[in-house]
Amino acid sequence: ARLPVVWFHCQECTCCSESFIRSAHPLVADIVLDKISLDYTETLQAASGKQAEEALHQTMTKHMGEYLMLVEGSVPTGDGGVYCTIGGRTALDIVQEAAKGAKAIIAWGSCASNGCIQAAHPNPTGATPIDKIISGKPIIKVPGCPPIGEVMAGTVVHLLAFDRIPQLDAVGRPKAFYSRRVHDTCYRRPNYDAGLFVESWDDENARKGYCLYKMGCRGPVTYNACGVTKWNGGVSFPIQSGHGCIGCSEENFWDNGPFYQHLTNLPGFGIESNADTVGVVAGTAVVAGIAAHAAMTVVRKREVAAE
């Protein structure tokens, strides 16, 4: 029997579903048609209305404690949850009911993982991430706006292959995809270390592909697989297309200052603590290295001559 799956949509733009159906490795068609039983999803199912609701409740009843619950979007809690209702019921009521019989829950995207844009100040609807309203169930966060399709598919495949949730980091994200900073896997990292930065959009440095940190790139403080797995079948990712990372897989990214204003201080990263002076430091180190090498060469030649 295939793993029964129910997929809910709350406050979101459906970009997570759009990303998921574009997964190339593995192909999402293989997962949906051969590996799982996608019994309920408001965007992909053929049924609607009464038939759709019957399919949902049949799964929840027949497979109590066995089905996988996927949630896309934050859940509004303000004013009794009236800002997102489906069939006359609030998203809060629907999600809480379904969670009772779920084997595990996956929070798709930054909306379900940390509230995302809806939860940005002043958060008028009381948008809330899944882990703040559900307890006592394994919850896997797969943040991103949206997450990478292969990351989403890979998380589901891990559950299918090992019948357990993947190893998670301190905030509940799969370590397989969120254990390294975008900065660490970025092909522009050598330019950062050399102090070579884009100073303004479309300047000569931008044409040369220099580091986008001074243009607001959040790669040094963002954990995701963008630079490794990439997007659209491994073709590219935002930094490769010329735009800095906005840190969409991190909590409160929407409120963490203007996207195009760089973080001047990064405590704990040594030479990276100040991008404005890293070029000077790196240049001084290179000069010092050359001088030291020259001095050692002279000494060695004198030793050889003495012999």
C-alpha positions as CSV (number, residue, x, y, z in Angstrom):
1,A,0.0,0.0,0.0
2,R,1.3,3.5,-0.9
3,L,1.7,6.1,1.8
4,P,-1.5,8.2,2.1
5,V,-0.9,11.9,1.9
6,V,-3.1,14.9,2.5
7,W,-2.0,18.4,1.4
8,F,-3.5,21.6,2.8
9,H,-3.3,25.2,1.6
10,C,-3.7,28.1,4.0
11,Q,-2.3,31.6,3.6
12,E,0.1,31.2,0.6
13,C,0.5,31.9,-3.1
14,T,0.8,28.3,-4.2
15,C,4.5,28.8,-5.2
16,C,5.5,25.7,-3.1
17,S,3.2,23.5,-5.2
18,E,4.5,25.2,-8.3
19,S,8.1,24.4,-7.3
20,F,7.2,20.8,-6.2
21,I,5.7,19.9,-9.6
22,R,8.9,21.0,-11.3
23,S,11.2,18.6,-9.4
24,A,13.4,16.8,-11.9
25,H,15.4,14.5,-9.6
26,P,13.3,12.6,-8.7
27,L,10.5,13.4,-11.1
28,V,7.4,14.5,-9.1
29,A,5.2,12.4,-11.4
30,D,7.0,9.2,-10.2
31,I,6.4,10.2,-6.6
32,V,2.7,11.2,-7.0
33,L,1.7,8.4,-9.4
34,D,3.8,5.5,-8.1
35,K,5.1,6.1,-4.6
36,I,2.4,7.9,-2.6
37,S,-1.4,8.1,-2.6
38,L,-2.1,11.8,-2.8
39,D,-5.7,11.6,-1.4
40,Y,-6.3,15.3,-0.9
41,T,-4.8,18.5,-2.4
42,E,-6.7,21.5,-3.3
43,T,-4.6,22.4,-6.3
44,L,-3.9,19.0,-8.0
45,Q,-7.0,16.9,-7.3
46,A,-9.7,16.4,-9.9
47,A,-12.5,16.2,-7.3
48,S,-14.1,19.3,-5.7
49,G,-16.7,20.2,-3.2
50,K,-18.4,17.2,-1.4
51,Q,-16.3,14.6,-3.2
52,A,-13.1,16.2,-2.2
53,E,-14.2,16.5,1.4
54,E,-15.3,12.9,1.5
55,A,-11.9,11.8,0.2
56,L,-10.1,13.8,2.9
57,H,-12.2,12.5,5.8
58,Q,-12.1,8.9,4.5
59,T,-8.3,9.1,4.5
60,M,-8.2,10.6,8.0
61,T,-10.6,7.9,9.3
62,K,-9.3,4.8,7.5
63,H,-5.6,5.7,7.9
64,M,-5.6,7.2,11.4
65,G,-2.0,7.6,12.6
66,E,-0.6,6.5,9.2
67,Y,-1.0,9.4,6.8
68,L,1.5,12.1,6.0
69,M,0.2,15.7,6.4
70,L,1.7,18.4,4.2
71,V,0.8,22.1,4.9
72,E,1.5,25.0,2.6
73,G,1.0,28.5,4.0
74,S,0.7,30.1,7.4
75,V,-2.4,29.8,9.5
76,P,-4.1,33.0,10.6
77,T,-5.2,33.0,14.2
78,G,-6.4,36.6,14.5
79,D,-10.1,37.2,15.1
80,G,-10.8,33.5,15.4
81,G,-9.0,32.6,12.2
82,V,-11.5,34.2,9.8
83,Y,-8.9,35.4,7.4
84,C,-8.6,32.0,5.8
85,T,-11.7,29.8,5.5
86,I,-12.4,26.8,3.4
87,G,-15.9,25.5,3.1
88,G,-17.0,27.7,5.9
89,R,-14.3,26.3,8.3
90,T,-11.2,28.2,9.4
91,A,-7.8,26.9,8.3
92,L,-6.9,26.7,12.0
93,D,-9.8,24.3,12.7
94,I,-9.0,22.2,9.6
95,V,-5.3,21.9,10.3
96,Q,-5.7,21.1,14.0
97,E,-8.3,18.3,13.1
98,A,-6.1,16.7,10.5
99,A,-3.0,16.9,12.7
100,K,-4.5,14.6,15.3
101,G,-4.3,11.5,13.1
102,A,-1.1,12.4,11.1
103,K,2.0,10.3,11.2
104,A,4.2,13.3,10.6
105,I,3.8,16.8,9.3
106,I,5.8,18.7,6.7
107,A,5.6,22.5,6.7
108,W,6.2,23.5,3.1
109,G,7.8,26.9,2.5
110,S,8.6,29.8,4.7
111,C,4.9,30.6,5.2
112,A,4.2,27.3,7.0
113,S,7.7,27.2,8.5
114,N,8.0,30.7,10.0
115,G,5.1,32.8,8.8
116,C,6.9,34.5,5.9
117,I,5.4,37.7,4.4
118,Q,2.0,37.3,6.0
119,A,3.6,37.4,9.5
120,A,5.7,40.5,8.7
121,H,5.2,43.4,11.0
122,P,2.5,44.3,12.0
123,N,1.0,40.8,11.0
124,P,-2.6,42.0,10.9
125,T,-4.1,38.5,10.4
126,G,-2.1,36.8,13.2
127,A,-0.3,34.6,10.6
128,T,1.3,31.7,12.5
129,P,3.7,28.9,11.5
130,I,2.6,25.3,11.9
131,D,4.9,24.4,14.8
132,K,3.3,27.2,16.9
133,I,-0.2,25.7,16.7
134,I,0.5,22.0,16.5
135,S,2.4,20.0,19.2
136,G,3.0,16.3,19.9
137,K,3.7,15.5,16.2
138,P,7.0,15.2,14.3
139,I,7.2,18.4,12.2
140,I,9.7,18.9,9.4
141,K,10.2,22.5,8.2
142,V,11.2,22.9,4.6
143,P,11.5,26.7,4.3
144,G,12.1,28.9,1.2
145,C,10.0,31.2,-0.8
146,P,9.5,28.7,-2.4
147,P,11.7,25.8,-1.4
148,I,13.7,24.1,-4.2
149,G,11.5,21.4,-5.9
150,E,14.2,18.7,-5.4
151,V,14.5,19.5,-1.7
152,M,10.7,19.1,-1.3
153,A,10.7,15.8,-3.3
154,G,13.8,14.6,-1.5
155,T,12.2,15.1,1.9
156,V,9.2,13.0,0.9
157,V,11.5,10.3,-0.6
158,H,13.4,10.1,2.7
159,L,10.2,9.3,4.5
160,L,9.3,6.7,2.0
161,A,12.7,5.0,1.9
162,F,13.5,5.0,5.6
163,D,10.0,5.3,7.2
164,R,11.3,8.0,9.6
165,I,11.9,11.7,9.4
166,P,15.3,12.9,8.3
167,Q,17.9,14.3,10.7
168,L,16.9,17.9,11.5
169,D,18.9,21.0,12.5
170,A,18.1,23.1,15.6
171,V,15.1,24.8,14.0
172,G,13.6,21.7,12.4
173,R,15.0,21.7,8.9
174,P,16.5,18.6,7.1
175,K,20.3,18.8,7.6
176,A,20.8,17.2,4.2
177,F,19.6,20.5,2.6
178,Y,20.0,23.2,5.2
179,S,23.4,22.4,6.9
180,R,25.5,24.8,4.9
181,R,25.3,28.5,4.3
182,V,24.6,29.7,0.7
183,H,27.8,31.7,1.2
184,D,29.9,28.5,1.7
185,T,28.8,26.9,-1.6
186,C,28.6,30.0,-3.7
187,Y,30.8,30.1,-6.8
188,R,31.4,33.8,-6.1
189,R,32.9,33.1,-2.7
190,P,36.5,33.5,-3.9
191,N,35.7,37.0,-5.0
192,Y,34.4,37.8,-1.5
193,D,37.6,36.5,0.1
194,A,39.6,38.6,-2.4
195,G,37.6,41.7,-1.6
196,L,36.1,41.9,-5.0
197,F,32.5,43.3,-4.8
198,V,29.8,44.6,-7.0
199,E,29.4,48.2,-5.9
200,S,26.3,49.1,-8.0
201,W,23.9,47.2,-10.2
202,D,25.3,46.6,-13.7
203,D,28.7,48.1,-13.0
204,E,31.8,46.6,-14.4
205,N,32.3,44.4,-11.3
206,A,28.7,43.0,-11.8
207,R,29.6,42.1,-15.4
208,K,32.7,40.3,-14.1
209,G,30.6,38.3,-11.7
210,Y,32.1,39.6,-8.4
211,C,30.5,39.1,-5.0
212,L,27.1,40.6,-4.4
213,Y,27.4,41.0,-0.6
214,K,27.6,44.8,-0.7
215,M,24.4,44.8,-2.7
216,G,22.6,43.1,0.2
217,C,23.2,39.4,-0.4
218,R,22.2,37.4,2.7
219,G,24.2,34.4,1.6
220,P,26.5,34.5,4.7
221,V,23.6,34.2,7.1
222,T,21.3,31.9,5.1
223,Y,21.3,28.1,5.2
224,N,20.0,26.4,2.0
225,A,21.0,24.2,-0.9
226,C,20.6,26.9,-3.6
227,G,24.2,26.9,-4.6
228,V,24.5,23.1,-4.8
229,T,21.1,21.8,-5.9
230,K,20.1,25.0,-7.7
231,W,16.8,25.6,-9.5
232,N,15.0,24.5,-12.7
233,G,16.7,21.2,-13.0
234,G,20.1,22.4,-11.7
235,V,20.4,25.2,-14.2
236,S,20.8,28.3,-12.0
237,F,20.0,30.0,-8.7
238,P,19.3,33.7,-7.8
239,I,23.0,34.7,-7.2
240,Q,24.0,33.1,-10.5
241,S,21.3,35.1,-12.3
242,G,22.8,38.3,-10.8
243,H,20.6,38.9,-7.8
244,G,21.7,38.6,-4.2
245,C,20.2,36.1,-1.8
246,I,17.4,37.6,0.3
247,G,17.6,34.9,3.0
248,C,14.1,33.5,2.3
249,S,14.8,30.3,4.2
250,E,15.6,32.1,7.5
251,E,13.0,33.2,10.0
252,N,11.8,36.8,9.8
253,F,13.7,37.4,6.6
254,W,11.0,39.9,5.5
255,D,11.7,42.1,8.5
256,N,15.5,41.7,8.6
257,G,16.2,45.1,7.0
258,P,16.1,46.3,3.4
259,F,17.1,43.6,0.9
260,Y,19.6,45.8,-0.8
261,Q,21.5,47.0,2.3
262,H,24.4,44.8,3.3
263,L,25.1,43.6,6.8
264,T,28.3,45.4,7.8
265,N,29.1,43.2,10.8
266,L,29.0,39.4,10.9
267,P,30.2,38.3,14.4
268,G,31.9,34.9,14.5
269,F,33.2,34.8,10.9
270,G,36.7,36.3,11.4
271,I,37.8,38.0,8.2
272,E,34.2,38.1,7.1
273,S,33.2,40.4,10.0
274,N,33.4,43.5,7.8
275,A,33.1,43.3,4.0
276,D,34.1,46.9,3.7
277,T,37.7,46.2,4.8
278,V,38.1,42.6,3.7
279,G,39.8,43.7,0.5
280,V,42.3,45.7,2.4
281,V,43.0,42.9,4.8
282,A,43.3,40.3,2.1
283,G,45.6,42.7,0.1
284,T,47.9,43.3,3.1
285,A,48.1,39.5,3.7
286,V,49.1,38.9,0.1
287,V,51.8,41.6,0.2
288,A,53.1,40.2,3.5
289,G,53.2,36.7,2.0
290,I,55.1,37.9,-1.0
291,A,57.6,39.7,1.2
292,A,58.1,36.7,3.4
293,H,58.6,34.4,0.5
294,A,61.2,36.8,-1.0
295,A,63.0,37.0,2.3
296,M,63.1,33.3,2.7
297,T,64.4,32.9,-0.9
298,V,67.3,35.3,-0.2
299,V,68.2,33.4,3.0
300,R,68.1,30.1,1.1
301,K,70.3,31.3,-1.6
302,R,72.9,32.6,0.9
303,E,72.8,29.2,2.6
304,V,73.4,27.4,-0.7
305,A,76.3,29.8,-1.6
306,A,77.9,29.2,1.8
307,E,77.8,25.4,1.3
